[in-house]
């Protein structure tokens, strides 16, 4: 039965993703609705076990997100990221807790704080999936990524303290601060330690499959090690992933990096889909627990919780933007998203070494987009399901079923409501990156890389005539590439939009057609018995790698 449910879930994920690609609707919201529909049907259902979610699902999802994020970008925006992932989480938890205890009959402040801590952390998966499709500026994407990666640690630590108080233990503010600090510092240290171990491993030769196995095991090891010493396993996984992803260009071979990323993309695709299906399937279970509550209490509780979650975020963003300019950080033109006209005189092959002349406050439209990106997800549900049924005295935990329902409503409102409208909102506000800036930056980087390669060739000694001929052949290839990149930069220098380049696009299309013809001929040889399958796979892999290097964009 378990295998049948798993296969059905994979089928639902594939079909829903196909529908999402063709309709433009976010797959996260569609999968959640599919989960709700399945949960309402008679038959076996899948319950949400917090220990399974936190140990087996969350670490790989966070680790992959951290690998794909930018350590440099998060560091450049560190004050804003900390504001969103720490201060905003604490403010949201406190606001929800106070409002819930004040307006909901039978609720205590501790129970409200538990609810607030559960609904405080955002889940960036749905927002980022749409953000990349609609082309949000990189600074906004970095803030969404940084917040989503780091705020879980804050929320889960706050939740642990709130549950302790709600169960009847004595509350001590110094104790809570100490627990929070130890969890944060411990998670940071363990994450850095595992990243350092990964850096040491690159000294020992190992094949691609071993590298994949190590990569897949890393998030689980980091999480379990941190949890064993009562540190933040979530923070340990995120820190390790950020550092390993930053080191990847130096620490991994090209073959290892290609296969590892392919493995992680597949794992992330399936785990994300399972998570959203799982969220929807909890709807009937949570609904059954509300039978003992008056309708008025349910309406007040859900309204108060949802309103607090939706209002605190934009209010905090508006408040922080009123601070002095020196307290604001924002990705500048080094990311290719800024509008720095003074850069035109710079050497296009030279990177901007960390200058941020575009440090400025977020605009009102950017604040609105960031506010609308505050979707909640499986972490909130897993956190609230971890609330015990009874207190230390044996009494029933205050309004536990109501806490579950309020959390589910917040998740559904933000995930389906905000998630499905995020793309149209972004397009209506016109908050998007200039594609020409990104393309210009990439071609500058390509030019710099080719010039570095030419400099390296000039430093090589000509040991023999064969070496000299080989060096000259490589130099001619690099010079041709450099000339091609320079022509692209000339086309882009005076343009605010991507220019038409019919010759380039035709060349790419013709090369794709040639690769297809080569592949068909190899298959014909195999079918005729002239080429063993083993040799076919080797030659096919060569063509596959060449095809992957062909650009998908015009420049």
Secondary structure, 3 states (H helix, E strand, C coil): CHHHHHHHHHHHHHHHHHHHHHHCCCHHHHHHHHHHHHHHCCCCCCCCCHHHHHHHHHHHHHHHHHHHCCHHHHHHCHHHHHHHHHHHHHHHHHHHHHHHHHHCCCCCHHHHHHHHHHHHCCCHHHHHHHHHHHCCCHHHHHHHHHHHHHHHHHHHHHHHHHHHHHCCCCCCHHHHHHHHHHHHHHHHHHHHHHHHHHHHHCCCCCCHHHHHHHHHHHHHHHHHHHHHCCCCHHHHHHHHHHHHHHHHHHHCCHHHHHHHHHHHHHHHHHHHHHHHHHHHHCHHHHHHCCCCCCHHHHHHHHHHHHHHHHHHHHHHHHHHCCCCHHHCCCCCHHHCCCCCHHHHHCCCCCCCCCCCCCCCCCCHHHHHHHHHCCCCCHHHHHHHHCCCCECCCCCECCCHHHHHHHHHHHHHHHHHHHHHHHHHHHHHHCCCCCHHHHHHHHHHHHHHHHHHHHHHHHHCCCCCHHHHHHHHHHHHHHHHHHHHHHHHHHHHHCCCCCCCCHHHHHHHHHHHHHHHHHHHHHHHHHHCCCCCHHHHHHHHHHHHHHHHHCCCCCC
